[in-house]
Amino acid sequence: MGISWVNLNKKGQASLEFILIMFVVLLFIYSVTFPNSVKARSAVTDISQISTMDNEMLKLVNSINRVSLLSTGSAEKINLAIPNDTNFICFIVGNQSVSDIIGFSSKINQDVSFNGSKTINPNSKLVLCPNNVCDKNYVANVYSDLILDCSGLAENVKSGYSQFMISKTGLKTIQIN
């Protein structure tokens, strides 16, 4: 018995149809999942950046609180991991009954509209960081008569790891360098 050319052509056509169908299915899967994975990666990066800065600011506030309870001349050195596009904020209230406030602002790359444009969808019910800059403030629970001098804080900020010295320089001053 010989091979029939008719049967061989039908098997080739079935293989070609299978390959075409698989190509269309894979193209569909890729076109749906890839844009969503890019958005998800961006969201995870933003969350990681904000949570890292939150943890680092809590380390700074705790260090300020420890040094404020010690005697003049006491100091503590801390290392902070600072994400890119992050700024420290210092509100000096000192010599009042209100504690001093420090904080951070961090630029994120959030896609707020979920359609690829960087504009806020007016129908969206999400509450997001305005202008893609998130900030958070912390109260340093130093005694009300202490002054928090954080002038060195802004000067020493570099993305990556930075080292800060928190010291009690006088009876009523805590300095961050």
N, CA and C atoms as an extended XYZ file, in Angstrom:
531
Properties=species:S:1:pos:R:3:atomname:S:1:resname:S:1:resid:I:1 pbc="F F F"
N         0.841       -1.169        0.000 N   MET     1
C         0.000        0.000        0.000 CA  MET     1
C         0.881        1.224        0.000 C   MET     1
N         0.539        2.156       -0.754 N   GLY     2
C         1.296        3.387       -0.866 CA  GLY     2
C         0.670        4.501       -0.037 C   GLY     2
N         1.401        5.544        0.137 N   ILE     3
C         0.916        6.708        0.881 CA  ILE     3
C         0.064        7.544       -0.056 C   ILE     3
N        -1.092        7.907        0.450 N   SER     4
C        -1.992        8.728       -0.350 CA  SER     4
C        -1.652       10.202       -0.129 C   SER     4
N        -1.476       10.923       -1.209 N   TRP     5
C        -1.181       12.354       -1.116 CA  TRP     5
C        -2.358       13.131       -0.539 C   TRP     5
N        -3.550       12.628       -0.690 N   VAL     6
C        -4.732       13.298       -0.160 CA  VAL     6
C        -4.706       13.274        1.366 C   VAL     6
N        -4.375       12.113        1.965 N   ASN     7
C        -4.322       12.007        3.426 CA  ASN     7
C        -3.192       12.864        4.010 C   ASN     7
N        -2.057       12.921        3.301 N   LEU     8
C        -0.921       13.706        3.765 CA  LEU     8
C        -1.255       15.197        3.793 C   LEU     8
N        -1.976       15.673        2.796 N   ASN     9
C        -2.370       17.090        2.762 CA  ASN     9
C        -3.343       17.430        3.885 C   ASN     9
N        -4.229       16.503        4.249 N   LYS    10
C        -5.178       16.763        5.338 CA  LYS    10
C        -4.457       16.856        6.681 C   LYS    10
N        -3.444       16.001        6.896 N   LYS    11
C        -2.684       16.059        8.141 CA  LYS    11
C        -1.897       17.362        8.220 C   LYS    11
N        -1.367       17.829        7.148 N   GLY    12
C        -0.630       19.093        7.126 CA  GLY    12
C        -1.543       20.277        7.393 C   GLY    12
N        -2.750       20.202        6.854 N   GLN    13
C        -3.698       21.287        7.066 CA  GLN    13
C        -4.109       21.343        8.538 C   GLN    13
N        -4.322       20.195        9.168 N   ALA    14
C        -4.697       20.157       10.582 CA  ALA    14
C        -3.568       20.740       11.444 C   ALA    14
N        -2.334       20.415       11.121 N   SER    15
C        -1.197       20.941       11.872 CA  SER    15
C        -1.103       22.453       11.712 C   SER    15
N        -1.298       22.926       10.490 N   LEU    16
C        -1.246       24.356       10.236 CA  LEU    16
C        -2.369       25.088       10.962 C   LEU    16
N        -3.557       24.526       10.959 N   GLU    17
C        -4.679       25.132       11.673 CA  GLU    17
C        -4.410       25.163       13.177 C   GLU    17
N        -3.850       24.078       13.710 N   PHE    18
C        -3.511       24.030       15.137 CA  PHE    18
C        -2.486       25.115       15.487 C   PHE    18
N        -1.469       25.265       14.679 N   ILE    19
C        -0.441       26.276       14.919 CA  ILE    19
C        -1.050       27.672       14.862 C   ILE    19
N        -1.917       27.928       13.892 N   LEU    20
C        -2.569       29.229       13.782 CA  LEU    20
C        -3.455       29.522       14.991 C   LEU    20
N        -4.218       28.524       15.419 N   ILE    21
C        -5.089       28.718       16.577 CA  ILE    21
C        -4.251       28.979       17.826 C   ILE    21
N        -3.180       28.239       18.016 N   MET    22
C        -2.302       28.448       19.179 CA  MET    22
C        -1.670       29.838       19.123 C   MET    22
N        -1.286       30.294       17.947 N   PHE    23
C        -0.700       31.625       17.802 CA  PHE    23
C        -1.704       32.698       18.204 C   PHE    23
N        -2.953       32.565       17.761 N   VAL    24
C        -3.993       33.543       18.103 CA  VAL    24
C        -4.260       33.524       19.614 C   VAL    24
N        -4.323       32.340       20.224 N   VAL    25
C        -4.563       32.233       21.666 CA  VAL    25
C        -3.414       32.866       22.435 C   VAL    25
N        -2.175       32.572       22.073 N   LEU    26
C        -1.019       33.148       22.749 CA  LEU    26
C        -0.959       34.661       22.574 C   LEU    26
N        -1.290       35.147       21.390 N   LEU    27
C        -1.312       36.581       21.146 CA  LEU    27
C        -2.360       37.259       22.021 C   LEU    27
N        -3.514       36.634       22.166 N   PHE    28
C        -4.566       37.186       23.015 CA  PHE    28
C        -4.116       37.211       24.479 C   PHE    28
N        -3.552       36.114       24.956 N   ILE    29
C        -3.092       36.045       26.344 CA  ILE    29
C        -2.026       37.104       26.599 C   ILE    29
N        -1.080       37.235       25.687 N   TYR    30
C        -0.008       38.216       25.847 CA  TYR    30
C        -0.570       39.640       25.852 C   TYR    30
N        -1.500       39.933       24.950 N   SER    31
C        -2.028       41.299       24.858 CA  SER    31
C        -2.864       41.675       26.077 C   SER    31
N        -3.404       40.706       26.779 N   VAL    32
C        -4.187       40.994       27.979 CA  VAL    32
C        -3.291       41.062       29.217 C   VAL    32
N        -2.373       40.133       29.351 N   THR    33
C        -1.593       40.053       30.588 CA  THR    33
C        -0.420       41.026       30.642 C   THR    33
N         0.216       41.317       29.546 N   PHE    34
C         1.409       42.171       29.600 CA  PHE    34
C         1.106       43.582       30.109 C   PHE    34
N         0.093       44.274       29.570 N   PRO    35
C        -0.190       45.622       30.108 CA  PRO    35
C        -0.560       45.590       31.594 C   PRO    35
N        -1.286       44.563       32.016 N   ASN    36
C        -1.647       44.467       33.431 CA  ASN    36
C        -0.436       44.176       34.305 C   ASN    36
N         0.506       43.403       33.795 N   SER    37
C         1.699       43.115       34.589 CA  SER    37
C         2.564       44.357       34.748 C   SER    37
N         2.603       45.223       33.734 N   VAL    38
C         3.362       46.473       33.839 CA  VAL    38
C         2.732       47.368       34.904 C   VAL    38
N         1.407       47.471       34.908 N   LYS    39
C         0.725       48.274       35.922 CA  LYS    39
C         0.919       47.696       37.316 C   LYS    39
N         0.861       46.374       37.425 N   ALA    40
C         1.045       45.734       38.717 CA  ALA    40
C         2.466       45.954       39.236 C   ALA    40
N         3.460       45.863       38.357 N   ARG    41
C         4.846       46.081       38.772 CA  ARG    41
C         5.035       47.512       39.258 C   ARG    41
N         4.424       48.469       38.573 N   SER    42
C         4.521       49.865       38.978 CA  SER    42
C         3.860       50.081       40.341 C   SER    42
N         2.714       49.467       40.558 N   ALA    43
C         2.014       49.605       41.835 CA  ALA    43
C         2.821       48.986       42.975 C   ALA    43
N         3.432       47.836       42.728 N   VAL    44
C         4.240       47.182       43.764 CA  VAL    44
C         5.455       48.031       44.101 C   VAL    44
N         6.074       48.637       43.096 N   THR    45
C         7.218       49.515       43.333 CA  THR    45
C         6.816       50.717       44.174 C   THR    45
N         5.674       51.325       43.862 N   ASP    46
C         5.190       52.471       44.637 CA  ASP    46
C         4.922       52.089       46.090 C   ASP    46
N         4.257       50.965       46.299 N   ILE    47
C         3.943       50.522       47.652 CA  ILE    47
C         5.219       50.217       48.423 C   ILE    47
N         6.158       49.584       47.763 N   SER    48
C         7.434       49.268       48.407 CA  SER    48
C         8.174       50.539       48.817 C   SER    48
N         8.170       51.534       47.938 N   GLN    49
C         8.866       52.791       48.224 CA  GLN    49
C         8.239       53.504       49.420 C   GLN    49
N         6.928       53.585       49.447 N   ILE    50
C         6.236       54.275       50.532 CA  ILE    50
C         6.396       53.505       51.850 C   ILE    50
N         6.269       52.181       51.823 N   SER    51
C         6.405       51.419       53.071 CA  SER    51
C         7.842       51.444       53.585 C   SER    51
N         8.834       51.460       52.689 N   THR    52
C        10.226       51.588       53.122 CA  THR    52
C        10.441       52.915       53.819 C   THR    52
N         9.943       53.991       53.231 N   MET    53
C        10.119       55.306       53.838 CA  MET    53
C         9.373       55.396       55.166 C   MET    53
N         8.222       54.785       55.265 N   ASP    54
C         7.470       54.782       56.520 CA  ASP    54
C         8.288       54.090       57.608 C   ASP    54
N         8.865       52.936       57.305 N   ASN    55
C         9.685       52.216       58.288 CA  ASN    55
C        10.924       53.028       58.679 C   ASN    55
N        11.546       53.668       57.708 N   GLU    56
C        12.756       54.440       57.998 CA  GLU    56
C        12.440       55.677       58.846 C   GLU    56
N        11.313       56.312       58.593 N   MET    57
C        10.938       57.472       59.396 CA  MET    57
C        10.590       57.055       60.821 C   MET    57
N         9.996       55.882       60.994 N   LEU    58
C         9.732       55.392       62.350 CA  LEU    58
C        11.039       55.127       63.087 C   LEU    58
N        12.066       54.620       62.384 N   LYS    59
C        13.382       54.445       63.010 CA  LYS    59
C        13.946       55.793       63.455 C   LYS    59
N        13.793       56.814       62.601 N   LEU    60
C        14.302       58.138       62.928 CA  LEU    60
C        13.561       58.729       64.128 C   LEU    60
N        12.248       58.635       64.146 N   VAL    61
C        11.444       59.169       65.253 CA  VAL    61
C        11.786       58.445       66.551 C   VAL    61
N        11.929       57.122       66.498 N   ASN    62
C        12.279       56.373       67.708 CA  ASN    62
C        13.657       56.774       68.217 C   ASN    62
N        14.580       57.010       67.317 N   SER    63
C        15.918       57.447       67.722 CA  SER    63
C        15.862       58.824       68.373 C   SER    63
N        15.093       59.735       67.793 N   ILE    64
C        14.922       61.077       68.380 CA  ILE    64
C        14.334       60.957       69.783 C   ILE    64
N        13.342       60.097       69.939 N   ASN    65
C        12.714       59.923       71.251 CA  ASN    65
C        13.699       59.360       72.276 C   ASN    65
N        14.523       58.391       71.874 N   ARG    66
C        15.505       57.832       72.806 CA  ARG    66
C        16.516       58.893       73.235 C   ARG    66
N        17.046       59.641       72.269 N   VAL    67
C        18.062       60.647       72.584 CA  VAL    67
C        17.468       61.761       73.445 C   VAL    67
N        16.213       62.091       73.224 N   SER    68
C        15.606       63.177       74.007 CA  SER    68
C        15.513       62.826       75.481 C   SER    68
N        15.477       61.548       75.804 N   LEU    69
C        15.370       61.130       77.198 CA  LEU    69
C        16.725       61.039       77.892 C   LEU    69
N        17.815       61.130       77.113 N   LEU    70
C        19.157       61.004       77.677 CA  LEU    70
C        19.724       62.366       78.055 C   LEU    70
N        20.911       62.353       78.629 N   SER    71
C        21.530       63.605       79.081 CA  SER    71
C        22.183       64.348       77.920 C   SER    71
N        22.556       65.602       78.157 N   THR    72
C        23.225       66.430       77.158 CA  THR    72
C        24.520       65.754       76.721 C   THR    72
N        24.792       65.782       75.425 N   GLY    73
C        25.984       65.145       74.870 CA  GLY    73
C        25.726       63.732       74.381 C   GLY    73
N        24.562       63.187       74.667 N   SER    74
C        24.226       61.840       74.189 CA  SER    74
C        23.965       61.877       72.693 C   SER    74
N        24.298       60.779       72.020 N   ALA    75
C        24.110       60.731       70.574 CA  ALA    75
C        23.799       59.300       70.153 C   ALA    75
N        23.162       59.188       69.019 N   GLU    76
C        22.866       57.892       68.425 CA  GLU    76
C        23.041       58.005       66.926 C   GLU    76
N        23.717       57.019       66.345 N   LYS    77
C        23.939       57.003       64.905 CA  LYS    77
C        23.010       55.960       64.296 C   LYS    77
N        22.298       56.353       63.234 N   ILE    78
C        21.408       55.404       62.563 CA  ILE    78
C        21.659       55.448       61.057 C   ILE    78
N        21.366       54.336       60.423 N   ASN    79
C        21.442       54.232       58.968 CA  ASN    79
C        20.031       54.100       58.424 C   ASN    79
N        19.717       54.892       57.422 N   LEU    80
C        18.397       54.851       56.813 CA  LEU    80
C        18.514       54.502       55.336 C   LEU    80
N        17.637       53.641       54.866 N   ALA    81
C        17.554       53.316       53.441 CA  ALA    81
C        16.532       54.267       52.831 C   ALA    81
N        16.992       55.149       51.957 N   ILE    82
C        16.133       56.189       51.411 CA  ILE    82
C        15.869       55.918       49.936 C   ILE    82
N        14.599       55.734       49.557 N   PRO    83
C        14.263       55.505       48.150 CA  PRO    83
C        14.510       56.747       47.296 C   PRO    83
N        14.549       56.562       45.988 N   ASN    84
C        14.706       57.684       45.054 CA  ASN    84
C        13.528       58.643       45.174 C   ASN    84
N        13.765       59.898       44.821 N   ASP    85
C        12.727       60.937       44.781 CA  ASP    85
C        12.008       61.115       46.121 C   ASP    85
N        12.775       61.092       47.208 N   THR    86
C        12.199       61.265       48.544 CA  THR    86
C        12.817       62.481       49.208 C   THR    86
N        11.980       63.289       49.828 N   ASN    87
C        12.430       64.477       50.557 CA  ASN    87
C        11.937       64.404       51.987 C   ASN    87
N        12.750       64.923       52.902 N   PHE    88
C        12.342       65.017       54.297 CA  PHE    88
C        11.701       66.376       54.530 C   PHE    88
N        10.742       66.401       55.441 N   ILE    89
C        10.035       67.621       55.794 CA  ILE    89
C        10.200       67.815       57.300 C   ILE    89
N        10.464       69.040       57.724 N   CYS    90
C        10.625       69.315       59.143 CA  CYS    90
C         9.820       70.562       59.496 C   CYS    90
N         8.853       70.399       60.387 N   PHE    91
C         8.064       71.529       60.863 CA  PHE    91
C         8.547       71.864       62.261 C   PHE    91
N         9.135       73.019       62.425 N   ILE    92
C         9.642       73.412       63.733 CA  ILE    92
C         8.525       74.123       64.484 C   ILE    92
N         8.123       73.542       65.579 N   VAL    93
C         7.105       74.143       66.413 CA  VAL    93
C         7.745       74.607       67.711 C   VAL    93
N         8.789       73.956       68.168 N   GLY    94
C         9.583       74.165       69.377 CA  GLY    94
C         9.127       75.250       70.337 C   GLY    94
N         9.415       75.028       71.598 N   ASN    95
C         9.112       75.936       72.707 CA  ASN    95
C         7.624       76.211       72.847 C   ASN    95
N         6.825       75.328       72.356 N   GLN    96
C         5.387       75.420       72.561 CA  GLN    96
C         4.947       74.111       73.198 C   GLN    96
N         3.697       74.000       73.502 N   SER    97
C         3.224       72.768       74.119 CA  SER    97
C         2.956       71.681       73.070 C   SER    97
N         3.257       71.974       71.799 N   VAL    98
C         3.063       71.015       70.719 CA  VAL    98
C         4.416       70.404       70.358 C   VAL    98
N         4.467       69.106       70.152 N   SER    99
C         5.719       68.452       69.784 CA  SER    99
C         6.089       68.794       68.354 C   SER    99
N         7.377       68.664       68.056 N   ASP   100
C         7.853       68.930       66.707 CA  ASP   100
C         7.410       67.822       65.765 C   ASP   100
N         7.243       68.184       64.505 N   ILE   101
C         6.739       67.250       63.501 CA  ILE   101
C         7.771       67.107       62.395 C   ILE   101
N         8.083       65.876       62.040 N   ILE   102
C         8.931       65.605       60.889 CA  ILE   102
C         8.168       64.668       59.966 C   ILE   102
N         8.570       64.603       58.722 N   GLY   103
C         7.873       63.749       57.785 CA  GLY   103
C         8.663       63.566       56.512 C   GLY   103
N         8.014       63.000       55.510 N   PHE   104
C         8.652       62.795       54.217 CA  PHE   104
C         7.633       62.988       53.113 C   PHE   104
N         8.131       63.302       51.949 N   SER   105
C         7.305       63.294       50.744 CA  SER   105
C         8.050       62.476       49.710 C   SER   105
N         7.333       61.661       48.990 N   SER   106
C         7.954       60.742       48.049 CA  SER   106
C         7.166       60.737       46.749 C   SER   106
N         7.871       60.910       45.634 N   LYS   107
C         7.231       60.895       44.320 CA  LYS   107
C         7.060       59.456       43.884 C   LYS   107
N         5.870       59.141       43.430 N   ILE   108
C         5.595       57.793       42.940 CA  ILE   108
C         5.206       57.871       41.476 C   ILE   108
N         5.168       56.731       40.821 N   ASN   109
C         4.858       56.668       39.386 CA  ASN   109
C         3.511       56.015       39.159 C   ASN   109
N         2.572       56.378       39.945 N   GLN   110
C         1.274       55.734       39.917 CA  GLN   110
C         0.487       56.114       38.680 C   GLN   110
N        -0.088       55.119       38.023 N   ASP   111
C        -0.987       55.351       36.900 CA  ASP   111
C        -2.385       55.447       37.485 C   ASP   111
N        -2.864       56.663       37.677 N   VAL   112
C        -4.103       56.864       38.426 CA  VAL   112
C        -5.363       56.557       37.644 C   VAL   112
N        -5.267       56.519       36.338 N   SER   113
C        -6.490       56.343       35.564 CA  SER   113
C        -6.707       54.899       35.133 C   SER   113
N        -5.673       54.075       35.210 N   PHE   114
C        -5.729       52.685       34.790 CA  PHE   114
C        -6.067       52.533       33.314 C   PHE   114
N        -5.855       53.583       32.533 N   ASN   115
C        -6.049       53.449       31.092 CA  ASN   115
C        -4.821       53.925       30.329 C   ASN   115
N        -3.713       54.095       31.012 N   GLY   116
C        -2.469       54.457       30.348 CA  GLY   116
C        -2.142       55.931       30.403 C   GLY   116
N        -3.124       56.797       30.635 N   SER   117
C        -2.824       58.220       30.728 CA  SER   117
C        -2.579       58.562       32.188 C   SER   117
N        -1.872       59.630       32.444 N   LYS   118
C        -1.529       60.012       33.811 CA  LYS   118
C        -2.514       61.032       34.379 C   LYS   118
N        -3.734       61.064       33.877 N   THR   119
C        -4.728       62.007       34.368 CA  THR   119
C        -5.740       61.273       35.228 C   THR   119
N        -6.315       61.978       36.170 N   ILE   120
C        -7.288       61.366       37.066 CA  ILE   120
C        -8.623       61.243       36.361 C   ILE   120
N        -9.162       60.054       36.400 N   ASN   121
C       -10.463       59.791       35.828 CA  ASN   121
C       -11.518       60.399       36.752 C   ASN   121
N       -12.348       61.331       36.264 N   PRO   122
C       -13.328       61.976       37.153 CA  PRO   122
C       -14.340       60.993       37.723 C   PRO   122
N       -14.543       59.844       37.078 N   ASN   123
C       -15.493       58.854       37.577 CA  ASN   123
C       -14.854       57.904       38.583 C   ASN   123
N       -13.555       58.028       38.794 N   SER   124
C       -12.849       57.145       39.706 CA  SER   124
C       -13.193       57.486       41.151 C   SER   124
N       -13.371       56.453       41.979 N   LYS   125
C       -13.664       56.665       43.390 CA  LYS   125
C       -12.426       56.451       44.244 C   LYS   125
N       -11.260       56.354       43.614 N   LEU   126
C       -10.023       56.146       44.348 CA  LEU   126
C        -9.533       57.462       44.935 C   LEU   126
N        -9.043       57.412       46.158 N   VAL   127
C        -8.408       58.561       46.773 CA  VAL   127
C        -6.906       58.314       46.677 C   VAL   127
N        -6.212       59.127       45.898 N   LEU   128
C        -4.806       58.911       45.622 CA  LEU   128
C        -3.973       60.089       46.082 C   LEU   128
N        -2.672       59.912       46.046 N   CYS   129
C        -1.762       60.994       46.387 CA  CYS   129
C        -1.874       62.078       45.316 C   CYS   129
N        -2.098       63.330       45.696 N   PRO   130
C        -2.219       64.387       44.697 CA  PRO   130
C        -0.897       64.590       43.957 C   PRO   130
N        -0.983       64.739       42.666 N   ASN   131
C         0.181       64.953       41.792 CA  ASN   131
C         1.237       63.861       41.947 C   ASN   131
N         0.809       62.659       42.310 N   ASN   132
C         1.698       61.507       42.482 CA  ASN   132
C         2.803       61.758       43.496 C   ASN   132
N         2.544       62.580       44.504 N   VAL   133
C         3.493       62.800       45.599 CA  VAL   133
C         2.777       62.445       46.899 C   VAL   133
N         3.273       61.403       47.564 N   CYS   134
C         2.691       60.974       48.835 CA  CYS   134
C         3.525       61.530       49.968 C   CYS   134
N         2.855       61.943       51.033 N   ASP   135
C         3.602       62.432       52.191 CA  ASP   135
C         2.950       61.932       53.471 C   ASP   135
N         3.766       61.909       54.509 N   LYS   136
C         3.273       61.481       55.813 CA  LYS   136
C         4.089       62.196       56.868 C   LYS   136
N         3.433       62.637       57.924 N   ASN   137
C         4.097       63.360       59.006 CA  ASN   137
C         4.057       62.540       60.281 C   ASN   137
N         5.083       62.721       61.099 N   TYR   138
C         5.226       62.007       62.354 CA  TYR   138
C         5.492       63.024       63.455 C   TYR   138
N         4.945       62.771       64.634 N   VAL   139
C         5.206       63.634       65.769 CA  VAL   139
C         6.361       63.025       66.549 C   VAL   139
N         7.421       63.794       66.675 N   ALA   140
C         8.534       63.372       67.517 CA  ALA   140
C         8.169       63.771       68.939 C   ALA   140
N         7.929       62.802       69.787 N   ASN   141
C         7.424       63.062       71.134 CA  ASN   141
C         8.522       63.563       72.072 C   ASN   141
N         9.221       64.581       71.651 N   VAL   142
C        10.215       65.181       72.540 CA  VAL   142
C         9.476       66.061       73.533 C   VAL   142
N        10.136       66.347       74.642 N   TYR   143
C         9.498       67.198       75.636 CA  TYR   143
C         9.143       68.540       75.013 C   TYR   143
N         8.119       69.171       75.534 N   SER   144
C         7.636       70.412       74.926 CA  SER   144
C         8.659       71.537       74.985 C   SER   144
N         9.622       71.473       75.891 N   ASP   145
C        10.605       72.548       75.966 CA  ASP   145
C        11.854       72.256       75.120 C   ASP   145
N        11.879       71.115       74.428 N   LEU   146
C        13.013       70.794       73.562 CA  LEU   146
C        12.769       71.300       72.154 C   LEU   146
N        13.843       71.687       71.481 N   ILE   147
C        13.767       72.159       70.098 CA  ILE   147
C        14.434       71.119       69.221 C   ILE   147
N        13.766       70.716       68.176 N   LEU   148
C        14.306       69.751       67.234 CA  LEU   148
C        14.959       70.503       66.078 C   LEU   148
N        16.285       70.428       65.983 N   ASP   149
C        17.032       71.090       64.913 CA  ASP   149
C        17.299       70.061       63.817 C   ASP   149
N        16.483       70.094       62.774 N   CYS   150
C        16.654       69.114       61.701 CA  CYS   150
C        17.204       69.762       60.437 C   CYS   150
N        17.994       70.808       60.608 N   SER   151
C        18.585       71.462       59.433 CA  SER   151
C        19.550       70.533       58.706 C   SER   151
N        20.225       69.649       59.426 N   GLY   152
C        21.155       68.707       58.796 CA  GLY   152
C        20.453       67.553       58.114 C   GLY   152
N        19.182       67.382       58.384 N   LEU   153
C        18.444       66.269       57.803 CA  LEU   153
C        18.317       66.412       56.299 C   LEU   153
N        17.909       67.574       55.832 N   ALA   154
C        17.714       67.784       54.395 CA  ALA   154
C        19.044       67.766       53.644 C   ALA   154
N        20.121       68.217       54.297 N   GLU   155
C        21.421       68.279       53.633 CA  GLU   155
C        22.021       66.902       53.394 C   GLU   155
N        21.731       65.948       54.273 N   ASN   156
C        22.355       64.630       54.204 CA  ASN   156
C        21.547       63.594       53.452 C   ASN   156
N        20.405       63.970       52.921 N   VAL   157
C        19.545       62.991       52.269 CA  VAL   157
C        20.090       62.650       50.890 C   VAL   157
N        20.366       61.369       50.700 N   LYS   158
C        20.767       60.842       49.397 CA  LYS   158
C        20.023       59.536       49.225 C   LYS   158
N        19.608       59.240       47.994 N   SER   159
C        18.942       57.957       47.805 CA  SER   159
C        19.967       56.850       48.032 C   SER   159
N        19.490       55.750       48.567 N   GLY   160
C        20.370       54.666       48.983 CA  GLY   160
C        20.475       54.687       50.491 C   GLY   160
N        21.623       54.319       51.021 N   TYR   161
C        21.806       54.307       52.467 CA  TYR   161
C        22.486       55.584       52.918 C   TYR   161
N        21.901       56.240       53.898 N   SER   162
C        22.476       57.452       54.485 CA  SER   162
C        22.598       57.253       55.988 C   SER   162
N        23.629       57.857       56.545 N   GLN   163
C        23.863       57.752       57.977 CA  GLN   163
C        23.563       59.098       58.633 C   GLN   163
N        22.855       59.053       59.751 N   PHE   164
C        22.485       60.255       60.473 CA  PHE   164
C        22.927       60.139       61.923 C   PHE   164
N        23.295       61.271       62.496 N   MET   165
C        23.666       61.347       63.900 CA  MET   165
C        22.618       62.204       64.604 C   MET   165
N        21.945       61.611       65.568 N   ILE   166
C        20.973       62.336       66.377 CA  ILE   166
C        21.657       62.602       67.717 C   ILE   166
N        21.785       63.857       68.073 N   SER   167
C        22.514       64.180       69.303 CA  SER   167
C        21.777       65.254       70.092 C   SER   167
N        21.943       65.182       71.392 N   LYS   168
C        21.377       66.190       72.289 CA  LYS   168
C        22.503       67.176       72.559 C   LYS   168
N        22.454       68.326       71.887 N   THR   169
C        23.567       69.268       71.911 CA  THR   169
C        23.490       70.267       73.055 C   THR   169
N        22.363       70.437       73.597 N   GLY   170
C        22.195       71.368       74.703 CA  GLY   170
C        21.076       70.877       75.591 C   GLY   170
N        20.769       71.655       76.607 N   LEU   171
C        19.692       71.247       77.492 CA  LEU   171
C        18.360       71.134       76.757 C   LEU   171
N        18.197       71.960       75.747 N   LYS   172
C        16.892       71.997       75.083 CA  LYS   172
C        16.955       71.768       73.573 C   LYS   172
N        18.061       71.224       73.041 N   THR   173
C        18.176       71.074       71.597 CA  THR   173
C        18.569       69.658       71.215 C   THR   173
N        17.842       69.082       70.262 N   ILE   174
C        18.197       67.809       69.648 CA  ILE   174
C        18.516       68.118       68.197 C   ILE   174
N        19.685       67.673       67.767 N   GLN   175
C        20.157       68.006       66.411 CA  GLN   175
C        20.273       66.728       65.579 C   GLN   175
N        19.880       66.843       64.319 N   ILE   176
C        19.996       65.730       63.367 CA  ILE   176
C        21.006       66.129       62.313 C   ILE   176
N        22.075       65.375       62.190 N   ASN   177
C        23.090       65.613       61.155 CA  ASN   177
C        23.293       64.354       60.349 C   ASN   177
